[in-house]
Amino acid sequence: MNRRQILAAGAAAVAFPPFAARAGLRTRWSVRLSEGFDAICFLNPLSGDPFYADYYSAELAAFKPKLKPATIATIGKWFALARSKGMLLGPNLCTLMSGAPDAIIADLLTALAEPETRLRPNFEKSPYWDVEEWTVFLTMCADLIAIFADMRDAGFGAFREGYLSNRTSKPSALRAKLAGIDTIAEQERLLGRKFADPSLEIVLLCFSQPHGIKIQGQRFLTHIDYPDRIVLRNADHEMLHPPFPMDGALSLALQATLKADPLIARIVAEHDPSFGYNSFDGVLDEDTVQALEQIVNERLGVAEPPAQRWTESDGGMHVLAAGLYGLLKADGYDRTGGNIERWMNDALNSGRLAPASLHAAAARVLERPVDKLWPVPKAQAQ
């Protein structure tokens, strides 16, 4: 599984546009904090990986020395194993463990002590169930108990509270600002299916950068310091996962087409694995969602220009997203909506997802020649 979204950090926290507020909206927003998810997400920085250390150098200097050397070594071991499998330790654990209480570290320890009864039932019912991942997770549980117990005993709760001291009003302020925005109605219009539950929960974290993480249910994790527009973009994005069944016949046919596309195959093989999306199903899921999310963002007035977005994000790897977006816009899908599974099936069978069509659409969106889609020219790279 690849569940990650790099978020631009430069957007201003300004009022949302008037389009967003309307009567009869479907979306019911909830915003909260979670010590448990913060503890899980802090595993990535604690691993020592430079990619995460850059975000949390001061926090690591303050907290990491309080942990036992064996704890640090164990975190590093599991981080390396996750990376070898094309996975992200913190985000994947957050999703797997999100069917159980998460308010404090003690909740994590309770769940880890009885994973088959407290975690497996909800995980197995979720779209993220993976028997191999579960089997590996069971071998991790004893180590995770030791890790989180050491973090608790080292004062992680108080350490995190200090980080939150001037941010405690953020959940209520964000909840009030989002109250008139109907993200779910826009997502349903583009996916072609209704959500059984119109609620959408945002969990604000201190140690999740640079991830936005979809977890079980209609919930996602994001960083507490992200500007409001970026949090809304994250909400627009995460609930679209998966856009259609990733283990279904359509997904498998689409993946076969992408594997036969020399450009997409190069991107999967050559991109920085720290970005995630290290498999064809991961790229298909993410890039389809990004194309739809861009349309939602435009409808709600919080979009980045598409050429800028997909040139700067994740090293420019989301060429497929740009191509899908270009084809959707050419069809007027942003205006009419529809059923994305049916649209993808029609595009596949008509040859519109073949390299000549897909690459040309991406080139128009990215505003550069077809032969410059990957890698991003140095002059345009961030």
N, C-alpha and C positions, 0 to 999 in steps of 0.2 A: 504494500500500500504506500502511496505517496500523498500525504496530506500536508500541503504547505503553500503559503502564499507570501512572497516578499512584498512588503508594503513601502511605498515611497514615504519619506519622512518630512518632506518639505511643505505639505499642504497647510494652509492656514485654517484655524478653527473658527469658521465664520458661520453665520446663520444659514440654515438650509433654505432652498428656494421655495417660493410660494406654491409651485406645482405640487409639492409633497403633501400639503395639508388639504384634505377633502373629507366630506362626510361619508359615513358608511364604510370606513376602511376595515379590512379584514385583519391586519397584523396586530397582534397583542404582544407588546414588548416587555421583556424582563431583563434587568441588569443587576449583576451581583459580583462579589469577590469570591476567591477560593484559595485558602492556604494549601490545600492538598494538591491542586493543579499547579500552583506555583512551585511546590517542592519537586514535583515531577519535571517541570520545565527547567528547573535550575540544574538538573542532571547534565544537560548539554554543556553549559558553561563549566561545570565542575569537572567535566571530562578532560579539560585542558586543551580542547581543540581551539586553534587560533580564531577560527571563524566566529565562534561564540564568545571567546575571551575578549574580543574587541568591543563587544557590546557591554560587557560587565566587568571591566578590569578593576574598578574600585570595589565593587561588591565582592568579587572573588578575593581580593586582598584582605577584606575585612572578615570573610566567613570561612574560606577554605582552610586556613590554618587551624581552625577549631575542630576539624574532622580528623578521624583516625587515618593514618596512612593506608591502612587496609581498605578503608571505605573509598578513598580516592582511586586506589588501584582497581577495585571492583567496578567502579563506575566506568573507568577507562576501558576495562575489558568488555563490558556490555555495549559501550558506545562503539567500539571497534567492530564488534560482531554485527551490530545493527547496520553500520555503514557497509560492511562487506556484503550484506544482503540487499543493499540499495534502500535501506530504511532509515528513519530518523528516530533516535531513541526516545526523546521526550515526547514529541507529537504522537508517535505510535502508542506509547504507554498511556498517554492521556486518553486517546480514543478507546483503547481496549478497556481501561479501568473506569470509564465514564458512566457505566451502568450502575455504579454503587455510590454511596455518599462520599463527598470530597471536601467537606468544609474545613477539616483540620487533618494534620498528619495522622492522628490516631485513627481516623476513618480509613486511610490507606492501609494501615497496619492490620486493621480488622479484616478488610477485604482480602489482603494478601495471605492471611492465615487460613482462610477458607475459600480459595479461588473457585473451586468447582461449584459451590453453592451461591456465593455472593457475586461472582463476576461472570462466570460462563453463561448462565441463562440469558441475560440481556445482550451480551456480546454475540452469542450464537444467533439471536433473533435479528441482529442489526445487519445492515448491508456490508459491514466491515469484517464479518466472520471469515476466518482463515484458519483451517485446522493446523497447518504448519506453524503459523505464528503463535497459535494457542499452545502448541506442544513446546515450542521454545520458551514461551512465557512461563510455563509451569517449572521449567528448569531454573528460571530466574528468581522465583518467588522468595526463596530463602535468602538470597543475596539482597533482594530489594527490601525485605524486612530489616536486615542488618543496616542497610544504607539509610532508610528513612528513620529507624530508631536512633542512629547516630546523629542525623540531622536534627531530630527532635531534641535529643539530649544536649546538643551543641547550641541550642537556643534559636533554631530557625524561626520559630513563631515570633519571638521578640525582634529578631533581626528584620524580618519582613514588616512588622508593624512600624518599625522606624522608617522604613522605605515608604510606607503608606501614609505617614503622619500628616502630610499636607495635601493628600489626595482623597480623603475619605468622603468628600462630597461628590466626587465624580460620578458614582453610580446613579444617584438621584438626579443630578443635573442632566446626565445623558438620557436617562429615562424620560424626563420631561421634554427634552428636545426632539426625541424620536417619536413622541406620542402621535403626531399627525402624519407619519410617513408609512405608506402601504407597500413595503417591499414584497411581502408575500403575494399580493395581488399581481404585481409585475412578474414575479417568478413563475406563478401559475400560468400567466398569459403566454409565456415563452416556452415553458416545458410542455404545456398541453395536458396538464393533470392538476387536480385539486389536492392540496395538502389536507389530510384528515384533521390536523390540528393547526390552527392559524397562529399559534404562539411562536415566538422567536426569542431565545434567551442568549444574552451576551454575558460572558464571564470575563471580567477585566483582571488581568494578571500583571505582576511586577517583573517577571523573569521569563517571558515568552518570546522576546525579540529574537529574530525578526519574523516570527511565525504568526500566521493566522491559522487556527486549527479547528477543523470540523470534528465534533465528537458525536456520540450517540444521541439520537433525537434531534430536534430542531434547535440545536445549541452550537455555539462556537466560542473559542477562546481568542482573545486579542489583548494587546498591551494597553495598560491604563493611560499611558502618556500619548498614545496616538491621537492626532486631531480628530474631531468629530466626523469630518468628512471621510477620513480613512476608515474609521470604525464602521460607518455606513457602507462604504465600499466592501468592507469585509463581510458585513451582513448580506449585502447583495450577492456576494460570491458564494459563501459557504453553504447556504441552504440549497444551492443548485446541484450539489454533489449527492449522488451521482446523477447525471442528466438522463441516463437510461441504464439498464442493468449492465454492469461491466463484465459479467460472466455469460451474457446472452449471445445469441447467434449474430446479432447485428454488430456488437462490440468485437467479436472474434473476426468477423469479415472486415471491419474497419481496420483492426490491428494488422491483418494480413496485407491490406492495401498500404498502410503506413510503412510496414517493414520492407515492402517492395519499392518504396519511394527513396531514392538515394539521398535526397536532402534531409528528410525526416530521420532516416536511419543514421546519418552522420551526426545530427543534433543529439539524438539519444546517446550515441557512443561518445561524443566529444565534449558535451557540456560539463560544467563543474558539478560533480555528484553532490556537493554540499547543498545545492539548490533543491535536491529531491528530484522526483519525476524520472527515476532511473529505469523505467520499463515502458514498453509501448502502451500498456493499459493505463499506466499513470499519466503519460503524456496525453493520451486520448481523453481521459476523464478531465484533467486539468484544463487543457486547451479548449475543449468544448465549453466548459463552464466559464472560462475567461471570455470567450466570444459572446456568450449570452449575458454575462455580467456587465460587459462594456455597454451593451444595449440598455440594461437596467439603469446603470449609472448615468447614461445620457438622458434617459427619461426622467430621472430624479434630479438631474442638474448637478451631479457631483463627479462627472467623468473627467479623466485626463484625456488629452488628444491621443487617439489610438497610435499614431506613429511614434510619438514620444514614449508612450507607455510600453509598447512592445519592443522598442529599441533599447530602453534602459533597464527593463525588468529582467532579473535572472540571467544576466549576460546576453540578452537578446534571443533566448532559446525558443520563445513561444511563437515561432513562425506559423505553426499550424493554427493557433488561435487567431492570428491576423488574417490568415487565408479564409478560415471559416466565417469570421466576422464580415469580411469583404463579400463573400458569397451570400450570406444572410441579408446584408444590407442591399445587395443588388436585387434580391427577390422581394424587398419591401417587408421582410419578416419583422423588422423593428416596429413597423406600423400595424401589421395585421396580427402578429403573434402566430401561434400554430402549435403543432406537436413536433417537438425537436427530434424524437425518435423516428417519426415518419419522414421528416425533412432529411435527416441524415441518410436514411435508407434510400430515398429517392436520389439524393446527390451521389451516393455511392453507385447505384445502378445506372445512372445516366452518365457516369464518367466525369462528373464535375470535381471529384476528389482525386482524380488522376493528377500527376505532377504538373502537366502543362496548364491545367485550369487552376489548380490550387496555388501553385507558385505565382502565377500571374495575378491572382486576387491578392495574395500576400504582398506582392511588390507594389501594387497600387495603394494598399493601406499603409505600408511602411515607407513609401515614398523613396524607394531606391530600386535599382535594377534587379532583375531576377537572379543574376549571377553574383549579387552582393547581399543576398539574404542571410547567409551564414558562412563564416562568422561575421559578426557586425564589423563593418569598417572601423578602424581605430579612431578616425576623426569623429565618428558618431557614437562610439562606445562611451558609457558614463565613466 
